Amino acid sequence: MRVAVVSSLLLVAGCGGGGGKPADTENSLASLEPSGSSSQDMPPPPESTASPHPAAAASAATAPASAPAAHAVVHPTPSANGTIEGKSFSPKLALVAGAMQKDGRILISLTEGSDCVAPGDTAQPGTASLTVTVPYKDGMKADLSAMKRPNGKTAGEIAFSRVSDAGKAQVSTTFKATGTVTMVSAPTDPNAFGRMRIDLQSGDYMLAGDLDVKVCTASK
């Protein structure tokens, strides 16, 4: 009986005393992990540096740059309201159609047309024009009320006329202008553009603002 008990005690001692994990097994598992690191300490994977798709890169390279907006040429026109002898008059351009006089003045015609009149062209019925003789020099200003009006065969220095159905210019007898006209710029080369500023009133008709002046023929 004593022999059996001793054998049992020897068997338990040889098995490590109760099924604990052998020391060599724990050391083997620990050796599989890097020293001083864990999965939480691992750096994140680097961001992708792959090149864009070839088609996308080609599209970006060949995409046209947005072109700058073209600047439109602006030709000023004065504001006009009221009527002259029952009809409106809204000039769009002033024309230098004659040579400069000895006193430095020149005849300018304000017209509803958009360009010079070619020699030999016949004015159409209803065509209206305002003619004014002004000192033709940059910055020169003139008083419209001081200008002579047509008198019989005398053309005068300021006049308004409209072409009749018979093709003849009919000069208005009721047009009596007051106000001022200023030559902002007065070029002399053919086809050059200058500018004038007008502030005119005749009865209920008013004309005010800037207007291009085109030199149709050499003014000197």
Secondary structure, 3 states (H helix, E strand, C coil): CHHHHHHHHHHHHHCCCCCCCCHHHHHHHHCCCCCCCCHHHCCCCCCCCCCCCHHHHHHHHHCCCCCCCCCCCCCCCCEEECCECCECCCCCEEEECCCCCCCCEEEEEEECCCCCCCCCCCCCCCCEEEEEEEECCCCCEEEHHHCCCCECCECCCEEEEEECCCCCEEECCCCCCEEEEEEEECCCCCCCEEEEEEEEEECCEEEEEEEEEEECCCCC
